[in-house]
Amino acid sequence: MAEHSLRSFRIVCEKKRIPLVEALLTEQGYGFEPEPFSPFCRRLVHEPRPLGGSLAAFFGYIYIQDRSSMLPPAALAPNEGEAVLDMCASPGSKTSFLAQLSGPEGFVLGNEPTPSRLATLRANLHRLNLLNVGTCSYPGESLPLTPGSWSAIQLDPPCSGWGTAKKNPRVMKLWQGDKLKSLIGLQRKLLARAAELLKPGGRLVYSTCTTDQAENEAQVAFAEHELGLKRVPLAPFEGFVWQELPGGEGTLRVDGERSQAQGFYLALLQKPGMRSMDIHSSKDAGLMDASDAHAKRRFGGRQKRRDGVGRVLSAEALAGPCCDPDLLPAGEAALFGDEIHFMPAAARDLLPDDFVWRGPLLGRPGGGRMLVETRLRALLPPPTAGDTALVLDEVNDISDLLAGRSRQTGIVGGEASLWWRNLPLGRLVLKQGRALASFK
């Protein structure tokens, strides 16, 4: 077997649109195969040009990700409508996958303490059009959230990264001695805080991209013996080759070379309590039923903080040629300064009143209504005859727009939605009927 890692990616959309995203990739000459462990994941077999330059990547329909890195969210396997905490979230690979799995009525809070990495996290989530995600910036070991409030937590802490040594050889020298000891100490603090935040019966996936036993099997033993968590055996995922070291029973260690992937480690832990050990059972104390979430939908009332309390907007204030507020999941849209952000409904119940966080960016006020963000394809109303949608059939026409070539549309007004066949792409600015693409 070849020693290089397989290029892999994740399709980021609702399942009904997966064939369209695959068609968009195929039209540009990319070849790929399904990964056996998730319906969203693919493995490249032909890459005529860098995948990051594809239209699917530009419009946020795929996320390029090492296949090992896809496993922790699959192991946590949030139920639809469940709330999940990602304690160390940037750049957003696992956060975004968790958001896909929990669905539009779920909620994922991604925490990233480093400002530059927080900006990367938010930019990636914005490009992917995930509206059920919030972001915050606190030291993970002291996250000011309510103890015992989360049924599912992802913890992928800072680690030595020895599993990426083929790609980054310097990590083997960088993380040694006292530096490695301090890293192990931070991981234990993060594990301790995660244990505090878990509900009784709640589950935690601990994962790293290192091959170091002290950061892997030894940390799981610490979580069991010192924090009272219980190990839940994980079934191996198809498509990987596994190693097992002493103390790793029931956990998974990816053999990076034979799996053509990063070396990776993951363990599933559970907090003892009254909930059943059937960790994937149906909706109970930790989960929000989708019908309950819809019942909580509202566009009024008090808003949780995001650098201050925002003014909640009505659905009418959001509606426009490129925004159908009925496509929003349960929650509220609120004005903070010159930006309009969405606040998922589950955040009201989970986040303390003084907790500083940010919901997805929807747009900005202008002309008495919201000017939708150009990348906000999730709220585009379906195109119908005579409306304000530009529907193109050829990928070259899309590429021409992105290259700065305007296009006459015959559409009246100042904006239009852009579609490739039946796939929404974003919002265009119109000047005398000519479409201009300006995606930030």
C-alpha angles and dihedrals in degrees: 000000000000116000097223121096118255115248108240139174143182126235110229112203141078113296095251091064097047092096090054092051090048089050091051090053092045092051088059092050102258119144123202145161131217119260111232096226101060137020089223098055129088138181120218118236098168127029112177090179133003109301091224088068094055122113089240090058094043093054094044099250094125135037118204108225140157109258093235090056090059092064104075095063089044089052093048088046100186116211118243108274094022124134117233132189118213104194099190103028114161131140086022104235095127094031091057094045090051089051090053092050096046090050132215093305093051127081132222122191112201116198123197120169098193113082096215092048090045089058090052091049093051094045092052094047090047092052090049093053095229108163098177094069132094127188133209139169118227135127100272094225090060103034104162096226128129113276114244094017105113126075095189130032131179114205116184098160130192106284141173092264094220089150088068094052095118090059096032108028093174093071090077091062097034096059108052138115117352093002090059092046091054090049091052089049091053091049090055092050089051091048091050092052091047090053090052093050095049120100117233103279091019120137135226131197113208113194140167139178093225134099092211112123092207089062094042124028093019092053092052089052089051090051090052100042101034104027101034096237120146126226115238111201114243121217111230115258117239117251098040137092114225138209126204122204128183110288093021098100110144093011127098128238115184116222094223100197097047092040093048089232142091118297104257141173131202137174133182116220131182133202111232115243147111096305119099121265085236089102094186096049121134128279114315139143094322099045136073116222113229092236090052090051092052089050088057093053110123141149100210143055136061119338128214117245127278102166087320136347113299129215109253114231129217122241088249090059090057100045119104144127091292101032131066106183090198087073091064117103119237111304145068138286115220138182117239111179105305096341133083115213132184120235114201113226095239090062091069092064100036106042123071117242093249095046112120113219142134133234125209117296113248103173146282134282117261136154094000095306141060120288101214120230109258092237095048097110093150093080100043111127113234113269118255132177113292097007131120099275127116107207116191127188102192124070090215089063090056091047091050091055092050090049089061101262110139122220132209110237107171087226116139119225139040102288143029138183119248121222135178102211102304096342118101114225109173148280126312129202115231126211113185089334096310116123121227123189116217109162115175 
